[in-house]
Amino acid sequence: MPAATVTSKGQITIPVEVRSSLGLDAGDRVEFVEVGKGQFAIMAATRSVQELRGLFRGKRKKVVSVEEMNAAISKRASRLR
């Protein structure tokens, strides 16, 4: 089982077999996902947004413009004052 040591700065070196399995290269990002109490999975965060298309099912809602979003945010913020 691959292992790593945490440095005093909180850094680790990901073992080569783990990097290879995840397809990680220098500069790639990883995510730590909690899968249980005290247990985390490490995942490559190298997917593009385009790969997420079709991942979520459901009815498409009305498309809104940036201006409409800004107006809704302003309206909500004014209620909180």
N, C-alpha and C positions, 0 to 999 in steps of 0.2 A: 504494500500500500504506500503510495507516495506521501511524503510528509515535508513540512517546511518549518522553519524556526522564525519566530517573530523577533525583530530587532527592537532595540530600545526606542526607536522612532515609530514603531508599529508597522514596519514594513516586512514583507515576505517575498521570497523568490518562488514563483510558481514552478514546480518541477517540470522538466522538459516533456515527460510523458503526458502530463496533464495539459500543457500548452499545445502539444501536438494533437491530442484528442479533441480539444476545443477549437482547434484551428486558429490559435492566437499567434499574432506576430507582434513585434515591438511597436508600441504606441496604441495597440488595441485596448479597449475598455472591457472591464468585467463587472458583473453585478453579483451581489451576494443576496440570495433569496432565502428568507427564513422558511424552512420546511417543517419545523417543529421546535419545541422549547429547547433552546441551546443547540439547534442544528441548522446549518445553512448549506445551501447548494451554491456553487460558483458557476456562473453562466457567462458565455461570451456575449458581449453587448455590441456585436458587430453587424447585426441585421439592419438593413435599410428600412425606412418607413414603407417603401413600396411593397416589401414582403408581407406587410401586415394586411394588405388589401384582401378582403373576403374572410378575414379571421373572425370578425364579429358579425353575427347574424342579426336579423331584425329589420324592422321597417325603417326605411330612411326617412328622416325628418326633413323639414323645410331647410333649404340652404339659406344662410343669412350672410349678409355682407359685413365687412369690418365696421362700417359705420353703424349698422344695426346693433352689432355687439357692443360697441362703445356707448351707444345710447342706452342700452339695457343696463350696462355696468353703472353709468352715471345715474340712472333712475334709481337703481338699487342703493347706491352709495348715498344718495340724497335722503332716502328713507331711514338710514342708519344714523344720521346726524341728529 
